């Protein structure tokens, strides 16, 4: 008997950086989006429970980063964002 495994692609939802309260524990993981040679990747910025400090938020804004991303499966955890 052969077992077929299928993978569902992870979907990411944009969150505007202004909705994130600095120095508060994050309710879910936060990701940065990067595009290189036409390929989109998401890299982990902060884990659930960590804090996005004011200085980090300011640095991201200075780099013109206004959107961070969460996994669509964690949308329920973001009611506090």
Secondary structure by P-SEA (a helix, b strand, c coil): cbbbbbbbcbbbbbbbcccccccccccbbbbbbbbcccbbbbbbcccccccccaaaaaaaaaacccbbbbbcccccccccc
